[in-house]
Amino acid sequence: MRLYFTEEQKQQELHKIFLEEDDLLLEGVYVEGVGRKYLISGVATIEGERYHEFEVVFELVDDASEDLEAIMNTEWEWYDFNF
């Protein structure tokens, strides 16, 4: 399942994720996956440089419904960059 962020969700900044450990700001375009494992794709800003089609794979602490807002508001167990 692939879910795209709506303009309203972008205005609410639901699509923005800051990964403090890596000093990375990700502005998601879409999220895909099921259960607890997902991939978010978007534009990453790292040390002032922007990287398009940047992907982060992550696993949620708990299962989330297949609703984008629920997925984005659930804590992550772990994440990694998808190369």
N, C-alpha and C positions, 0 to 999 in steps of 0.2 A: 504494500500500500504506500503510495506517495501522496503527501499532503503539502500543498503550497500555502505559504503565508498570504493572507488577504491584506489589502491596503489598510483596513481597520486594525488588524493585528500588528502591522508594521507601525502604524501611528501610536499604538500602545506599547511599542518596542518589545513585543513578545518574541520577535525574531532575533533579538540581540543577546549574545551570551559573552560574558567576560570570563576567560580562563586565567585566573590570577597567577597560578604557578608558571604559566608560559607567557604571561603578559600579552595575551591574544584576545582581540575583540572579533567575534564572528557575527556577521549579519546574515542570518539564514535566508535562503530562498525556498527550500523545501526540506521536509523530513520524510524518510522512508524507513519501514521496518514493521515489526509486529512484536507483541508481548513486551519484553524488556530490552531487546536489542534494536538499536536504531542508528541511522546515519543522517547527519545534517550536512547539507551542502550550501555554500554561500561564499561571501567575500570576507576574507580575514585581513585584519590589520595587525601587523607585527612590526614593532619598532618603526612605525611611520610608513612602512611599505604595505601596499595592498596586493593581495593574492586572490584572483578569481577562481571559481570552481574549487574552492578549498573544502575538504571533507573531513569531518570528525565522526568517528564511530563511538557510540557510547552505550552503556547498559544502565538501565534504571534500577533503583533499589527495589521498587515494587512494580508490578504490572500496572500499566496505565490503560485507560480506555483508548479506543482508536480516535480520540479527539486531540487535535493539535495542541490546544490549550492545556489539557490534562498532561500530555506528554512533556511539554515545556515547563510545567510547574512541578514535576516530580524530580526528586533528588537523584543525581547520578551516582552509581556505584563506582564506575571507572570510565575513562575515555582514552582514545588514542587517535592519532592522525592517520588518515587513510591514504596511503601512497600507492 
